[in-house]
Amino acid sequence: MDLISKHNIVHRYEKRKLLIAINCVAGLAIFFFGYDQGMMGSVNVSIDYGVYRMKYGTIQLEDGANQVKVQNSTLQGGIVAVYYLGTLIGCLLGGWVGEKVGRIKVMALGSIWGVVGASLQCSAMNAPWMICARLINGIGTGMLNAIVPVWATETASHTSRGQFVAIEFTLNIFGVVVAYWLGFGCSFLDDGFSPFVWRFPVAFQIIPLFFLFGIVWFFPESPRWLVKVGREAEARYILGRLRGEDEYGLAEAEFQDIVNVAELEKKSGKVNSYFHMFWDIMPKSMGGKTSGKLHIGRRVQLVIWLQILQEWIGIADANDIFNQAGYSVFKSRWIAGINDIFYMFSTLIAVFTLDRLGRRVTLYWGNIVMGIAMFLSGGFSRLAQQNQNNESKRAAYGAAGAAFTFVFTAGFGATWLTVPWLYPAEIFPLQVRAKGNAWGVVGWSIGNGWTTLLLPTMFKNISEKTFYVFGACNFISIPIVWALYPESNQRTLEEMDLLFAADSIWNWDAEKTFARLKEENPDLVQAAQRHQSV
């Protein structure tokens, strides 16, 4: 294939080896995402950072060590939260550019943008500087978050799509673990006063970003995007290599499905701007319903709220239980680090179950486990606070609360961590898939920014009852998913337009319409019957 660079690995590898290579690069991008999220936990407690540079706290001797006592929680939370404003901007920019120039170029752009942001962060001298740097860094992260899951799902087989994305999010939490323990180790340098304590962990993220920028050019573009822009010869070749030259008939059937559905989408939906995608949920009299039977507006709402729910089921406050349980600052930090390691290994459960149980069942059992754990964590935290003068009881209740926090994070890692990122990359039409996934990142940015700002206030005013709020959100999520979210598991990306063709918002109507349309249009999507499509 002369149209593709001779250095591209698509010429060297095929089938599973090629998919694994793609998954490794996607995992590297997601590793950076996890690292970037995890590093601020240690940066915020650095004395040089919090007291002398950002000036939101003072030095306080606690448990025999100097600690940062936060005086201006709004400033501290704002510096963290502005990153999510950046991810919101970045995901919309990445989705828009990704539809025009492809997935690979946006990954390269996002990595370089992240390098600039990280460089500005690690050299920050004051709060305004850091706020601007966090915003820029967030834009780079948002670009990668918008495009990497799309690239992964558009190349993987529909029978193992969930598994591949789940592996990437194992690397995501590995990034959190590396960031946490690197920061924890650096905190002992010069009794925590050295600028190195926070500048080095921030700068460390530049390494994977440079590596990502250098290597991504040697990887194949999404065959689906290539079909969309009319480069069908390249798409056919790459798809053949992904599925294997010994299974040419299966790859050809999938290629024809992509071409057929791409043509159908062009006829069904004429307006694909972000505004029209969002406004599509409104009645025709108000300028909505521009996507016809594609129902893009409904899909946009589903992915936004799924990501917001992901944050409001409690993962943002999981490690706060260790402080609420009465542990010392040092003990709370190392237990939180152990919890992150436990969290990382729990994500492997999704690798083996997500494609077997499906997206909906995975979310159900996660909500049940996490909801119970969150209520019990709050209850034991309350008992620990009530027994501050009884050391044995306080320790026992604190340990029980901590144990259920481990259960919560394990449940989250095995279920809700992956699905809200996988679902948006699966359900949108090819014509707007990158933009559609970007709407999911918008929801994540809103949910994260919202909770980051509200959590300090919630713990200050209602203390351990905060855990009850999140526990209730878990159980509320179950009927929402049951009623509104159709199952995407074991269905090709080309079948999603049939799955969302029903005019009704209810899942049961979507399934009935899907079955009817498949029966009426047997030639529209053929690869699913061969069990070898994305």
Kinemage of the C-alpha trace (Angstrom):
@kinemage 1
@onewidth
@group {chain A} dominant
@subgroup {mainchain}
@vectorlist {calphas} color= white
{ca met a 1} P 0.000 0.000 0.000
{ca asp a 2} L 1.970 2.981 -1.335
{ca leu a 3} L -0.403 5.545 0.194
{ca ile a 4} L 0.684 4.598 3.726
{ca ser a 5} L 4.242 5.305 4.935
{ca lys a 6} L 6.558 2.299 4.717
{ca his a 7} L 7.518 2.951 8.355
{ca asn a 8} L 3.942 2.438 9.581
{ca ile a 9} L 3.626 -0.674 11.746
{ca val a 10} L 0.511 -1.720 9.825
{ca his a 11} L 2.868 -3.254 7.256
{ca arg a 12} L 4.742 -5.234 9.915
{ca tyr a 13} L 1.977 -6.540 12.180
{ca glu a 14} L -1.560 -7.798 11.702
{ca lys a 15} L -4.514 -9.124 13.701
{ca arg a 16} L -3.942 -9.401 17.438
{ca lys a 17} L -0.321 -8.178 17.355
{ca leu a 18} L -1.385 -4.994 15.593
{ca leu a 19} L -4.315 -4.497 17.950
{ca ile a 20} L -2.063 -4.966 20.987
{ca ala a 21} L 0.394 -2.388 19.612
{ca ile a 22} L -2.461 0.091 19.093
{ca asn a 23} L -3.731 -0.658 22.583
{ca cys a 24} L -0.302 0.047 24.080
{ca val a 25} L -0.118 3.488 22.469
{ca ala a 26} L -3.686 4.292 23.505
{ca gly a 27} L -2.806 3.051 26.994
{ca leu a 28} L 0.202 5.392 27.110
{ca ala a 29} L -2.077 8.359 26.423
{ca ile a 30} L -4.511 7.184 29.082
{ca phe a 31} L -1.563 6.646 31.497
{ca phe a 32} L -0.749 10.334 31.134
{ca phe a 33} L -4.381 11.184 31.843
{ca gly a 34} L -4.250 9.163 35.078
{ca tyr a 35} L -0.897 10.586 36.113
{ca asp a 36} L -2.092 14.128 35.532
{ca gln a 37} L -5.117 13.510 37.736
{ca gly a 38} L -3.171 11.803 40.508
{ca met a 39} L -0.245 14.178 40.906
{ca met a 40} L -2.171 17.106 42.454
{ca gly a 41} L -2.910 15.101 45.588
{ca ser a 42} L 0.762 15.286 46.586
{ca val a 43} L 1.411 18.700 45.048
{ca asn a 44} L -1.328 20.330 47.137
{ca val a 45} L 0.298 19.277 50.434
{ca ser a 46} L 3.770 20.544 49.486
{ca ile a 47} L 4.835 23.372 51.778
{ca asp a 48} L 6.734 25.309 49.119
{ca tyr a 49} L 3.756 25.027 46.774
{ca gly a 50} L 0.856 25.683 49.152
{ca val a 51} L 2.449 28.231 51.501
{ca tyr a 52} L 5.158 30.103 49.581
{ca arg a 53} L 4.027 29.904 45.943
{ca met a 54} L 0.236 29.581 45.804
{ca lys a 55} L -0.246 31.179 49.246
{ca tyr a 56} L -3.464 29.358 50.146
{ca gly a 57} L -2.204 27.953 53.449
{ca thr a 58} L 0.117 28.232 56.425
{ca ile a 59} L 2.554 25.843 58.086
{ca gln a 60} L 1.170 23.804 60.954
{ca leu a 61} L 2.930 21.201 63.086
{ca glu a 62} L 0.760 18.068 63.074
{ca asp a 63} L 1.673 14.525 64.155
{ca gly a 64} L 5.269 15.650 64.623
{ca ala a 65} L 5.671 16.951 61.049
{ca asn a 66} L 5.144 20.223 59.224
{ca gln a 67} L 1.903 20.233 57.224
{ca val a 68} L 0.023 22.714 55.060
{ca lys a 69} L -3.022 24.092 56.867
{ca val a 70} L -5.372 25.353 54.163
{ca gln a 71} L -6.693 28.855 54.825
{ca asn a 72} L -8.153 29.564 51.401
{ca ser a 73} L -9.887 26.394 50.215
{ca thr a 74} L -11.533 28.288 47.338
{ca leu a 75} L -8.141 29.134 45.850
{ca gln a 76} L -6.824 25.615 46.390
{ca gly a 77} L -9.940 24.053 44.849
{ca gly a 78} L -10.001 26.610 42.042
{ca ile a 79} L -6.436 25.784 40.965
{ca val a 80} L -7.401 22.123 40.751
{ca ala a 81} L -10.811 22.735 39.158
{ca val a 82} L -9.588 25.051 36.364
{ca tyr a 83} L -7.890 21.993 34.862
{ca tyr a 84} L -11.357 20.595 34.137
{ca leu a 85} L -12.330 23.803 32.368
{ca gly a 86} L -9.297 23.139 30.207
{ca thr a 87} L -10.342 19.552 29.520
{ca leu a 88} L -13.796 20.802 28.535
{ca ile a 89} L -12.303 23.243 26.020
{ca gly a 90} L -9.765 20.674 24.841
{ca cys a 91} L -12.256 17.890 24.242
{ca leu a 92} L -14.464 20.113 22.084
{ca leu a 93} L -11.423 21.323 20.155
{ca gly a 94} L -10.053 17.782 19.822
{ca gly a 95} L -13.354 16.373 18.628
{ca trp a 96} L -13.751 19.110 16.023
{ca val a 97} L -10.184 18.811 14.720
{ca gly a 98} L -10.351 15.022 14.868
{ca glu a 99} L -13.251 14.935 12.425
{ca lys a 100} L -11.258 17.058 9.967
{ca val a 101} L -7.653 15.820 10.140
{ca gly a 102} L -7.967 12.370 11.698
{ca arg a 103} L -7.311 10.662 15.008
{ca ile a 104} L -3.512 10.357 14.802
{ca lys a 105} L -2.800 14.060 14.258
{ca val a 106} L -5.013 15.073 17.179
{ca met a 107} L -3.160 12.652 19.463
{ca ala a 108} L 0.126 14.277 18.393
{ca leu a 109} L -1.327 17.767 18.900
{ca gly a 110} L -2.720 16.864 22.328
{ca ser a 111} L 0.607 15.434 23.497
{ca ile a 112} L 2.589 18.542 22.496
{ca trp a 113} L -0.055 20.805 24.035
{ca gly a 114} L 0.254 18.764 27.235
{ca val a 115} L 4.058 19.206 27.210
{ca val a 116} L 3.622 22.987 27.059
{ca gly a 117} L 1.117 22.904 29.914
{ca ala a 118} L 3.301 20.652 32.072
{ca ser a 119} L 6.346 22.856 31.458
{ca leu a 120} L 4.426 25.933 32.556
{ca gln a 121} L 3.101 24.127 35.636
{ca cys a 122} L 6.455 22.886 36.885
{ca ser a 123} L 7.930 26.388 36.528
{ca ala a 124} L 4.992 28.231 38.139
{ca met a 125} L 5.910 30.937 40.665
{ca asn a 126} L 2.478 32.074 41.822
{ca ala a 127} L -1.236 31.250 41.720
{ca pro a 128} L -2.183 33.170 38.513
{ca trp a 129} L 0.699 31.472 36.684
{ca met a 130} L -0.381 28.050 37.931
{ca ile a 131} L -4.019 28.656 37.045
{ca cys a 132} L -3.092 29.519 33.450
{ca ala a 133} L -0.747 26.529 33.247
{ca arg a 134} L -3.411 24.157 34.598
{ca leu a 135} L -5.878 25.469 32.030
{ca ile a 136} L -3.421 24.885 29.175
{ca asn a 137} L -2.504 21.433 30.450
{ca gly a 138} L -6.185 20.559 30.690
{ca ile a 139} L -6.734 21.496 27.043
{ca gly a 140} L -4.087 18.964 25.981
{ca thr a 141} L -5.618 16.282 28.198
{ca gly a 142} L -9.077 17.039 26.832
{ca met a 143} L -7.866 16.542 23.253
{ca leu a 144} L -6.432 13.130 24.116
{ca asn a 145} L -9.516 12.111 26.100
{ca ala a 146} L -11.769 13.022 23.178
{ca ile a 147} L -9.865 11.101 20.527
{ca val a 148} L -8.009 8.133 22.087
{ca pro a 149} L -11.105 6.067 23.055
{ca val a 150} L -12.542 6.692 19.575
{ca trp a 151} L -9.347 5.495 17.878
{ca ala a 152} L -9.301 2.399 20.096
{ca thr a 153} L -12.947 1.454 19.503
{ca glu a 154} L -12.736 2.103 15.748
{ca thr a 155} L -9.899 -0.389 15.378
{ca ala a 156} L -10.862 -3.116 17.886
{ca ser a 157} L -13.186 -6.047 17.223
{ca his a 158} L -16.725 -5.666 18.561
{ca thr a 159} L -16.335 -8.931 20.466
{ca ser a 160} L -13.379 -7.569 22.482
{ca arg a 161} L -13.919 -3.803 22.333
{ca gly a 162} L -14.657 -3.551 26.049
{ca gln a 163} L -11.639 -5.639 26.979
{ca phe a 164} L -9.229 -3.435 25.067
{ca val a 165} L -10.562 -0.204 26.554
{ca ala a 166} L -10.587 -1.777 30.038
{ca ile a 167} L -6.874 -2.590 29.668
{ca glu a 168} L -6.224 1.041 28.785
{ca phe a 169} L -7.916 2.148 31.992
{ca thr a 170} L -5.817 -0.258 34.025
{ca leu a 171} L -2.901 1.808 32.723
{ca asn a 172} L -4.880 4.943 33.579
{ca ile a 173} L -4.998 3.976 37.251
{ca phe a 174} L -1.368 2.840 37.055
{ca gly a 175} L -0.684 6.475 36.162
{ca val a 176} L -2.562 7.555 39.299
{ca val a 177} L -0.494 5.113 41.380
{ca val a 178} L 2.821 6.301 39.912
{ca ala a 179} L 1.859 9.948 40.496
{ca tyr a 180} L 0.745 9.322 44.071
{ca trp a 181} L 3.764 7.330 45.228
{ca leu a 182} L 6.257 9.523 43.375
{ca gly a 183} L 4.785 12.544 45.124
{ca phe a 184} L 4.648 10.727 48.445
{ca gly a 185} L 8.320 9.772 48.169
{ca cys a 186} L 9.383 13.292 47.203
{ca ser a 187} L 7.491 14.739 50.207
{ca phe a 188} L 10.225 13.532 52.583
{ca leu a 189} L 12.917 15.599 50.860
{ca asp a 190} L 14.127 18.485 53.041
{ca asp a 191} L 11.188 17.883 55.414
{ca gly a 192} L 8.812 18.838 52.615
{ca phe a 193} L 10.199 22.380 52.172
{ca ser a 194} L 12.107 21.795 48.926
{ca pro a 195} L 10.525 23.014 45.641
{ca phe a 196} L 11.642 19.682 44.178
{ca val a 197} L 8.862 18.048 46.221
{ca trp a 198} L 6.248 19.334 43.787
{ca arg a 199} L 8.127 20.543 40.704
{ca phe a 200} L 9.628 17.153 39.846
{ca pro a 201} L 6.328 15.182 39.961
{ca val a 202} L 4.700 17.829 37.756
{ca ala a 203} L 7.585 17.743 35.266
{ca phe a 204} L 7.668 13.919 35.182
{ca gln a 205} L 4.562 13.780 32.964
{ca ile a 206} L 6.545 15.354 30.124
{ca ile a 207} L 8.386 12.041 29.583
{ca pro a 208} L 5.381 9.922 28.441
{ca leu a 209} L 4.026 12.854 26.435
{ca phe a 210} L 7.223 13.234 24.412
{ca phe a 211} L 7.311 9.472 23.850
{ca leu a 212} L 3.675 9.510 22.694
{ca phe a 213} L 4.346 12.346 20.262
{ca gly a 214} L 7.327 10.524 18.787
{ca ile a 215} L 5.710 7.117 18.339
{ca val a 216} L 2.128 7.871 17.282
{ca trp a 217} L 3.168 8.801 13.714
{ca phe a 218} L 4.097 5.161 13.056
{ca phe a 219} L 0.574 3.884 13.776
{ca pro a 220} L -2.369 3.436 11.388
{ca glu a 221} L -5.203 5.912 11.101
{ca ser a 222} L -8.733 4.773 11.955
{ca pro a 223} L -10.161 2.925 8.908
{ca arg a 224} L -13.570 4.372 9.708
{ca trp a 225} L -12.341 7.959 9.540
{ca leu a 226} L -10.584 7.129 6.276
{ca val a 227} L -13.900 5.895 4.813
{ca lys a 228} L -15.609 9.043 6.011
{ca val a 229} L -13.161 11.289 4.117
{ca gly a 230} L -13.154 9.136 0.984
{ca arg a 231} L -9.794 7.374 1.404
{ca glu a 232} L -11.337 3.948 0.940
{ca ala a 233} L -8.272 2.160 -0.453
{ca glu a 234} L -6.283 2.935 2.704
{ca ala a 235} L -9.230 2.013 4.907
{ca arg a 236} L -9.687 -1.364 3.191
{ca tyr a 237} L -5.983 -2.180 3.554
{ca ile a 238} L -5.773 -1.197 7.254
{ca leu a 239} L -8.982 -3.070 8.057
{ca gly a 240} L -7.606 -6.128 6.275
{ca arg a 241} L -4.462 -5.997 8.403
{ca leu a 242} L -6.477 -5.493 11.610
{ca arg a 243} L -8.650 -8.523 10.928
{ca gly a 244} L -5.944 -10.575 9.181
{ca glu a 245} L -5.246 -11.290 5.521
{ca asp a 246} L -6.277 -14.909 6.084
{ca glu a 247} L -9.798 -13.645 6.862
{ca tyr a 248} L -10.220 -11.317 3.891
{ca gly a 249} L -13.931 -12.068 3.498
{ca leu a 250} L -14.697 -10.978 7.053
{ca ala a 251} L -12.717 -7.760 6.721
{ca glu a 252} L -14.403 -7.011 3.387
{ca ala a 253} L -17.870 -7.513 4.908
{ca glu a 254} L -16.987 -5.089 7.687
{ca phe a 255} L -15.611 -2.593 5.170
{ca gln a 256} L -18.845 -2.715 3.178
{ca asp a 257} L -20.842 -2.186 6.381
{ca ile a 258} L -18.834 0.940 7.140
{ca val a 259} L -19.349 2.294 3.621
{ca asn a 260} L -23.092 1.502 3.674
{ca val a 261} L -23.718 3.123 7.047
{ca ala a 262} L -21.534 6.144 6.234
{ca glu a 263} L -23.688 6.806 3.151
{ca leu a 264} L -26.880 6.337 5.159
{ca glu a 265} L -25.690 8.779 7.833
{ca lys a 266} L -24.900 11.433 5.225
{ca lys a 267} L -28.517 11.267 4.027
{ca ser a 268} L -30.068 11.146 7.513
{ca gly a 269} L -28.267 13.974 9.269
{ca lys a 270} L -27.180 17.136 7.481
{ca val a 271} L -26.066 19.407 10.338
{ca asn a 272} L -23.221 18.198 12.565
{ca ser a 273} L -22.004 21.211 14.561
{ca tyr a 274} L -21.660 20.944 18.352
{ca phe a 275} L -24.609 23.284 18.788
{ca his a 276} L -26.880 21.266 16.508
{ca met a 277} L -25.806 18.012 18.157
{ca phe a 278} L -26.759 19.391 21.580
{ca trp a 279} L -29.913 21.198 20.412
{ca asp a 280} L -31.112 18.177 18.452
{ca ile a 281} L -32.990 16.973 21.548
{ca met a 282} L -35.418 19.888 21.204
{ca pro a 283} L -38.649 19.806 19.108
{ca lys a 284} L -38.565 20.730 15.414
{ca ser a 285} L -40.529 23.898 16.177
{ca met a 286} L -37.537 25.089 18.225
{ca gly a 287} L -34.907 24.130 15.643
{ca gly a 288} L -34.206 20.642 16.945
{ca lys a 289} L -34.527 17.127 15.472
{ca thr a 290} L -32.069 17.987 12.687
{ca ser a 291} L -30.486 14.519 12.725
{ca gly a 292} L -33.685 12.673 11.848
{ca lys a 293} L -33.738 9.017 12.879
{ca leu a 294} L -30.135 9.197 14.088
{ca his a 295} L -31.344 10.935 17.291
{ca ile a 296} L -27.929 12.444 17.968
{ca gly a 297} L -29.290 14.833 20.590
{ca arg a 298} L -30.506 11.930 22.712
{ca arg a 299} L -27.110 10.259 22.499
{ca val a 300} L -25.412 13.511 23.544
{ca gln a 301} L -27.572 13.739 26.669
{ca leu a 302} L -26.935 10.100 27.539
{ca val a 303} L -23.143 10.394 27.461
{ca ile a 304} L -23.022 13.736 29.300
{ca trp a 305} L -25.135 12.471 32.180
{ca leu a 306} L -23.395 9.107 32.336
{ca gln a 307} L -20.104 10.903 32.956
{ca ile a 308} L -21.676 13.247 35.515
{ca leu a 309} L -23.149 10.239 37.315
{ca gln a 310} L -19.688 8.660 37.334
{ca glu a 311} L -18.435 11.517 39.506
{ca trp a 312} L -21.516 11.735 41.719
{ca ile a 313} L -21.439 8.102 42.793
{ca gly a 314} L -18.535 9.054 45.036
{ca ile a 315} L -15.124 8.288 43.539
{ca ala a 316} L -13.969 11.885 43.989
{ca asp a 317} L -14.233 11.617 47.797
{ca ala a 318} L -13.183 7.991 48.313
{ca asn a 319} L -9.865 8.750 50.035
{ca asp a 320} L -11.416 11.408 52.305
{ca ile a 321} L -12.756 8.620 54.513
{ca phe a 322} L -9.247 8.131 55.913
{ca asn a 323} L -9.241 11.688 57.264
{ca gln a 324} L -12.846 11.393 58.430
{ca ala a 325} L -11.967 8.154 60.251
{ca gly a 326} L -9.509 10.009 62.475
{ca tyr a 327} L -6.193 8.794 61.064
{ca ser a 328} L -3.105 11.005 61.192
{ca val a 329} L -2.121 12.901 58.055
{ca phe a 330} L 0.823 10.580 57.387
{ca lys a 331} L -1.209 7.412 57.946
{ca ser a 332} L -4.072 8.717 55.811
{ca arg a 333} L -1.679 9.361 52.950
{ca trp a 334} L -0.021 5.971 52.861
{ca ile a 335} L -3.328 4.126 53.276
{ca ala a 336} L -4.697 6.186 50.383
{ca gly a 337} L -1.681 5.103 48.343
{ca ile a 338} L -2.346 1.441 49.138
{ca asn a 339} L -5.978 1.994 48.177
{ca asp a 340} L -4.853 3.315 44.774
{ca ile a 341} L -2.838 0.143 44.178
{ca phe a 342} L -5.874 -1.953 45.136
{ca tyr a 343} L -7.921 0.245 42.790
{ca met a 344} L -5.530 -0.437 39.909
{ca phe a 345} L -5.744 -4.218 40.263
{ca ser a 346} L -9.540 -4.067 40.521
{ca thr a 347} L -9.698 -2.665 36.983
{ca leu a 348} L -8.497 -6.050 35.712
{ca ile a 349} L -11.907 -7.458 36.646
{ca ala a 350} L -13.443 -5.361 33.861
{ca val a 351} L -10.903 -6.747 31.388
{ca phe a 352} L -12.416 -10.213 31.821
{ca thr a 353} L -16.069 -9.370 32.509
{ca leu a 354} L -17.055 -6.282 30.485
{ca asp a 355} L -17.588 -8.101 27.186
{ca arg a 356} L -19.237 -11.058 28.905
{ca leu a 357} L -21.700 -9.259 31.179
{ca gly a 358} L -22.314 -6.222 28.998
{ca arg a 359} L -22.278 -2.526 29.872
{ca arg a 360} L -25.620 -2.368 31.690
{ca val a 361} L -25.133 -5.329 34.047
{ca thr a 362} L -21.619 -4.113 34.812
{ca leu a 363} L -23.018 -0.749 35.926
{ca tyr a 364} L -25.779 -2.410 37.966
{ca trp a 365} L -23.558 -4.581 40.110
{ca gly a 366} L -21.078 -1.744 40.532
{ca asn a 367} L -23.809 0.542 41.879
{ca ile a 368} L -24.987 -2.062 44.369
{ca val a 369} L -21.508 -2.760 45.736
{ca met a 370} L -20.497 0.907 45.849
{ca gly a 371} L -23.792 2.123 47.308
{ca ile a 372} L -23.614 -0.297 50.232
{ca ala a 373} L -19.918 0.427 50.781
{ca met a 374} L -20.476 4.194 50.758
{ca phe a 375} L -23.252 4.070 53.369
{ca leu a 376} L -21.188 1.787 55.616
{ca ser a 377} L -18.080 3.959 55.215
{ca gly a 378} L -20.070 6.990 56.310
{ca gly a 379} L -21.583 5.134 59.255
{ca phe a 380} L -18.276 3.827 60.558
{ca ser a 381} L -16.691 7.242 60.035
{ca arg a 382} L -19.392 8.735 62.239
{ca leu a 383} L -18.802 6.152 64.944
{ca ala a 384} L -15.050 6.808 64.837
{ca gln a 385} L -15.660 10.535 65.356
{ca gln a 386} L -18.005 9.842 68.272
{ca asn a 387} L -15.355 7.757 70.025
{ca gln a 388} L -12.362 10.074 69.846
{ca asn a 389} L -11.687 9.544 73.561
{ca asn a 390} L -11.772 5.751 73.275
{ca glu a 391} L -8.705 4.812 71.269
{ca ser a 392} L -9.557 1.142 70.749
{ca lys a 393} L -13.101 1.838 69.497
{ca arg a 394} L -11.973 4.765 67.359
{ca ala a 395} L -9.308 2.620 65.727
{ca ala a 396} L -11.724 -0.253 65.129
{ca tyr a 397} L -14.411 1.919 63.572
{ca gly a 398} L -11.825 3.804 61.534
{ca ala a 399} L -10.411 0.537 60.202
{ca ala a 400} L -13.909 -0.658 59.275
{ca gly a 401} L -14.627 2.585 57.410
{ca ala a 402} L -11.304 2.302 55.597
{ca ala a 403} L -12.021 -1.313 54.655
{ca phe a 404} L -15.295 -0.393 52.981
{ca thr a 405} L -13.531 2.400 51.119
{ca phe a 406} L -11.300 -0.289 49.639
{ca val a 407} L -14.443 -2.186 48.660
{ca phe a 408} L -15.894 0.941 47.075
{ca thr a 409} L -12.833 1.731 44.965
{ca ala a 410} L -12.561 -1.908 43.870
{ca gly a 411} L -16.200 -1.837 42.771
{ca phe a 412} L -15.644 1.415 40.900
{ca gly a 413} L -12.492 0.188 39.187
{ca ala a 414} L -14.250 -2.974 38.005
{ca thr a 415} L -17.340 -1.205 36.666
{ca trp a 416} L -17.971 2.529 36.496
{ca leu a 417} L -14.398 3.560 35.740
{ca thr a 418} L -14.431 2.139 32.197
{ca val a 419} L -18.030 2.075 30.941
{ca pro a 420} L -18.686 5.870 30.921
{ca trp a 421} L -15.559 6.281 28.753
{ca leu a 422} L -16.296 3.327 26.490
{ca tyr a 423} L -20.002 4.027 25.874
{ca pro a 424} L -19.575 7.486 24.224
{ca ala a 425} L -16.913 6.100 21.879
{ca glu a 426} L -19.303 3.329 20.809
{ca ile a 427} L -22.729 4.817 20.262
{ca phe a 428} L -22.266 7.810 17.936
{ca pro a 429} L -22.517 7.776 14.126
{ca leu a 430} L -19.252 7.789 12.182
{ca gln a 431} L -19.919 11.309 10.891
{ca val a 432} L -19.712 12.785 14.409
{ca arg a 433} L -18.026 10.073 16.490
{ca ala a 434} L -15.101 12.200 17.686
{ca lys a 435} L -17.412 15.107 18.474
{ca gly a 436} L -19.834 12.746 20.193
{ca asn a 437} L -17.111 11.340 22.395
{ca ala a 438} L -16.071 14.911 23.152
{ca trp a 439} L -19.536 15.502 24.628
{ca gly a 440} L -18.813 12.644 27.031
{ca val a 441} L -15.621 14.410 28.123
{ca val a 442} L -17.705 17.569 28.597
{ca gly a 443} L -19.853 15.623 31.060
{ca trp a 444} L -16.749 14.306 32.829
{ca ser a 445} L -15.297 17.825 33.052
{ca ile a 446} L -18.542 19.211 34.491
{ca gly a 447} L -18.868 16.359 36.973
{ca asn a 448} L -15.249 16.576 38.097
{ca gly a 449} L -15.162 20.346 38.344
{ca trp a 450} L -18.468 20.371 40.198
{ca thr a 451} L -17.415 17.829 42.801
{ca thr a 452} L -13.920 19.315 43.200
{ca leu a 453} L -15.421 22.663 44.135
{ca leu a 454} L -18.254 21.284 46.284
{ca leu a 455} L -16.492 18.538 48.242
{ca pro a 456} L -14.588 20.802 50.690
{ca thr a 457} L -17.815 22.664 51.463
{ca met a 458} L -19.832 19.450 51.817
{ca phe a 459} L -17.370 17.886 54.248
{ca lys a 460} L -17.156 21.122 56.214
{ca asn a 461} L -20.934 21.429 56.598
{ca ile a 462} L -22.329 17.883 56.639
{ca ser a 463} L -19.173 15.888 57.389
{ca glu a 464} L -19.657 12.116 56.969
{ca lys a 465} L -23.199 12.614 55.650
{ca thr a 466} L -21.464 13.445 52.366
{ca phe a 467} L -20.914 9.693 51.981
{ca tyr a 468} L -24.668 9.100 52.344
{ca val a 469} L -25.351 11.548 49.490
{ca phe a 470} L -23.046 9.623 47.192
{ca gly a 471} L -24.392 6.289 48.411
{ca ala a 472} L -27.894 7.422 47.431
{ca cys a 473} L -26.625 8.512 43.997
{ca asn a 474} L -25.455 4.948 43.390
{ca phe a 475} L -28.898 3.474 43.909
{ca ile a 476} L -30.582 6.264 41.932
{ca ser a 477} L -28.295 5.430 38.998
{ca ile a 478} L -29.646 1.878 38.625
{ca pro a 479} L -33.158 2.723 37.310
{ca ile a 480} L -31.688 5.513 35.164
{ca val a 481} L -29.361 3.084 33.367
{ca trp a 482} L -32.080 0.407 33.152
{ca ala a 483} L -34.632 2.719 31.540
{ca leu a 484} L -32.540 4.964 29.289
{ca tyr a 485} L -29.290 3.273 28.229
{ca pro a 486} L -29.471 0.595 25.479
{ca glu a 487} L -26.892 -2.209 25.534
{ca ser a 488} L -23.927 -1.643 23.178
{ca asn a 489} L -22.038 -4.836 24.010
{ca gln a 490} L -21.399 -7.353 21.171
{ca arg a 491} L -22.868 -4.940 18.643
{ca thr a 492} L -20.885 -3.375 15.839
{ca leu a 493} L -20.397 0.372 15.626
{ca glu a 494} L -22.424 0.285 12.418
{ca glu a 495} L -25.386 -1.266 14.261
{ca met a 496} L -25.633 1.651 16.692
{ca asp a 497} L -27.675 3.747 14.263
{ca leu a 498} L -30.309 1.001 14.255
{ca leu a 499} L -30.159 0.760 18.048
{ca phe a 500} L -30.982 4.457 18.448
{ca ala a 501} L -33.492 4.694 15.601
{ca ala a 502} L -36.575 4.525 17.865
{ca asp a 503} L -38.385 7.806 18.480
{ca ser a 504} L -38.952 6.771 22.107
{ca ile a 505} L -36.324 7.463 24.785
{ca trp a 506} L -36.956 4.147 26.570
{ca asn a 507} L -34.525 1.266 26.305
{ca trp a 508} L -37.191 -1.378 25.708
{ca asp a 509} L -38.512 0.522 22.684
{ca ala a 510} L -34.959 0.889 21.359
{ca glu a 511} L -34.450 -2.878 21.544
{ca lys a 512} L -37.745 -3.621 19.766
{ca thr a 513} L -36.976 -1.164 16.976
{ca phe a 514} L -33.441 -2.513 16.641
{ca ala a 515} L -34.674 -6.094 16.206
{ca arg a 516} L -37.279 -4.998 13.642
{ca leu a 517} L -34.852 -2.910 11.568
{ca lys a 518} L -32.247 -5.661 11.496
{ca glu a 519} L -34.854 -8.059 10.186
{ca glu a 520} L -36.058 -5.567 7.560
{ca asn a 521} L -32.521 -4.584 6.450
{ca pro a 522} L -30.428 -7.787 6.468
{ca asp a 523} L -27.910 -6.402 3.963
{ca leu a 524} L -27.218 -3.141 5.813
{ca val a 525} L -24.868 -4.625 8.441
{ca gln a 526} L -23.451 -8.025 7.530
{ca ala a 527} L -20.251 -8.267 9.558
{ca ala a 528} L -22.041 -8.772 12.885
{ca gln a 529} L -23.426 -12.065 11.646
{ca arg a 530} L -19.862 -13.161 10.912
{ca his a 531} L -18.789 -12.333 14.507
{ca gln a 532} L -15.798 -10.341 13.304
{ca ser a 533} L -16.612 -6.603 13.331
{ca val a 534} L -16.072 -3.560 15.442
